[in-house]
Every structure is written in C-alpha cells, then in structure tokens.
Amino acid sequence: MSADDCLFCRIISGEIPASKVGETPDAIAIRDINPQAPYHVLIIPREHIRSLNETTDAGLLGRLLLFAAGLARDAGYADSGYRVVINTNADGGQTVFHLHLHLLAGRHLHWPPG
C-alpha cells in the first residue's frame, strides 16, 4: 500500500476527518473509532512508515512514546495508569499498515491482553 492509499495518510492530510486530540511536528493523535477503553487514542507519525519493522529512527520512536505519555498525563491517567501498544503486521494485530501507537486508559487493563 502506498502513502496515497493509506487511511492514516489521508487523515493526516485532512482529506478524511478525525477527532484530533493533539499534535506535534512528528505526529498527530486522534480518538480511535472503535475504542477498547474509555480513553483510546491513536498516535500516528506524519511520515508514512508501514510498520515498526520499517523504521530505525529511535529518536522518532522516543518522541512518539513521550507524546503518548504527555497525552495520558493531560487526560488525567498518568497516576492511575495506561497502556501503549504497537501492533506489528497481521499476526500482531495491525490492521492499518502505517505505524501507530494505541494509548489506552480509563479502566483496569488485564494481562495478558488478547
């Protein structure tokens, strides 16, 4: 899939509307349309990167994680806890092939996940 066909690239460009909760020069954060927790946000890098396997940019990955932590803090979930998940490829549960992080909070998150 090319960046032109990518759902997240189309959201980032503004072609498809989304409920944005924050942004940085590297990424945007939107509410998940199928939330798995009371607070479920997707952190999406602006650059089209197919999956975690396709990047070696540790700086970008660190900034995405810090963005997630800041969103959790701003939403009031830092002290009670939250989870950040990166699904990679089909068996890992990735359904949109543009690297993204899931930030989940607002309920007890059991382990192991499904």
Summary of the structure (lengths in Angstrom):
residues: 114
radius of gyration: 13.6
end to end distance: 27.1
largest distance: 39.4
contacts: 288
relative contact order: 0.22
helix: 28%
strand: 22%
